Amino acid sequence: MINVLYFAWVRERIGLPKEQVETTAATVMDLVEQLRTREERYALAFSDLSALRVALDQDLSDFDASLDGVREVAFFPPMTGG
């Protein structure tokens, strides 16, 4: 079981701020593929990965990163500001 958090427009598209996901995914990309197959709202939220960032246990990471030992995955758009 892994905690998945969604922020900003990702949260709006999926309709949830967070959820617990039962998964055997080895990498973040495997988890994304699993989520995409759930419902159209997930497919839409994960349709353009270049518009998304991911953090594993609150550390910025990559989509090819291993989920081994990870308790929390967060998806969010790139931060902007100045």
N, C-alpha and C positions, 0 to 999 in steps of 0.2 A: 504494500500500500504506500502510495506516495501522495503528498499534498501538492496540488497544482494551483497556482495563483495567477489571476488574470488582471491586468491593469489597463486603464485608459480605454481606448476604442476596442481593445481585445475583450475586455470585460463587457462592453456594450454589445458587441456582436454575439458573444456566447451567452450573455445574460446571467452570468454568475461571477462573483468576486473570487471564489475558490471552491475547490472540491477535492475529495479524496478519490484517487484513481487506482484501481487494481490493475497492475501491469507486470508484464515480464520483459518489457522493453530494456534493451541493453544500452541504448544511447538516447539522447534527446530527440534525434531525428526519428528513431523507432517510436518514441512516445507520440511525437507529432503525427506520424502516419496512423497510429492507433486512434488518436483523437479525431483526425480528419474523417475517419470512417463512421464515426458515431452518428452525426446528424449534419444537415446542410450548414447550420450555423457554425459548427466547428470547421468544416471545410472552408467556409468563407473567411473565418478568422485566421486560418493558417494557409490561405491561398498564396500569399506573397511573403515568403520568409525574409526577403531583403528588408522588409518593413518591420521586422521584429527583432528583439533582443531577448536573450534568455539568461537567467541567473540560477545557479544551483547552490542551495543553502546560502543564499544571499551574496554569492560571488559571481560576477559576470563571467559567462562561459560561452561555448560554441555549441552549435547543433550536433556536432560529431562527438561531443563529450560523453563519457561513460556515466551511467546512472548508478553505478555500483556504490552502495552506501549512502546515496543521496536521499534526504528526507523531504526536501522541498524544491519544486521547480517553479519559477516565476517567468511569465511571458509578458512583455511590455514593448511599446514602440520606442525607438531611439529617443534619447533625451535631447532636447534643444534648449537654448537659452543663452544668456550672456551676462 
